[in-house]
Amino acid sequence: QVQLVESGGGLVQAGGSLRLSCSASGGTTNMGWFRQVPGKDREFVAAISANGAIKAYADSVKGRFTISTDNAKNTVALQMDSLRPEDTAVYYCAAAPTFATLRLAYPFWGQGTQVTVSS
């Protein structure tokens, strides 16, 4: 069983930056970040393989967000730059046995952290 705890959400102005962190009990594995706004499905944001060699990003965040892993600290981070109001959502950290971008491939989820970008 993998337990995940996110931190680092908050309120920021458009154009600003935030860094989300996810602490994983039992060590990091293949990890992903997803986000969800009320009334919409949870959508893929970024994913990273267990060894950090493979990364994937949603087109909407490519070039602005960076996913990274620190295996020594059992954490995965999502650096979010050039934030836009449409990035406002609850962001979730997730873990999966294999590298994946599909939500259904992830059996383990954190509780989520709110990110709000004001215009």
C-alpha positions, 0 to 999 in steps of 0.5 A: 500500500502506498500512501501519498500526501501532497503539499504546496498548493495555494493562491498565485497571480497569473504568470506566477509559479508554485511548486507542489510536492508529493511525499510517498510512503514506502518509496517512490514508484511510477508517479503522476499528477492529475487535476480536477475542477468541479463538474469535470473529469480528473485530467492528466497533467504529468507523469514520471517513471520510477527512475526518472528517465521517462516523463510525459506532459499534457499539451496544456502544460508542456513547457510550463510545468516540470515533474521531477523525483527525489528518490532519496527523499521519497518525493515527487515535485511538480514545478508550475511556472507561467501559471494561468487562470485555467490552471486553477484546480485541485491537484492530485498526486498518484502512484502506479505500478507501471508508467502511465498517463491514464487515470485508471492506471493509478490505484493510489491517490493523495488527498489533493491540494488546491491551486488557484490562479487569479487573473 
